[in-house]
Amino acid sequence: MATFAKLKERVQEMNPGCDAKRLEEAFVYAKKRFDGLYHSSGETYVQHVLLAAMNLLDFHPDDNMIIAALLHS
């Protein structure tokens, strides 16, 4: 299961200068926005956006791309 803590840890390992506060603000907003919603796969939408963000890490994205993954619908 993907968690924000794991995502944040991996992002900070790849980019120590990342804006962790902005990432957290985006995640908090996503949790509120997608609360109670489910993706077509059956997982919660919050879990879906976390997995999308985690999958992007292989491409060494910047903060904006990670935030976009967290907020996409």
Secondary structure, 3 states (H helix, E strand, C coil): CCCHHHHHHHHHHHCCCCCHHHHHHHHHHHHHHHCCCECCCCCEHHHHHHHHHHHHHHHCCCHHHHHHHHHCC
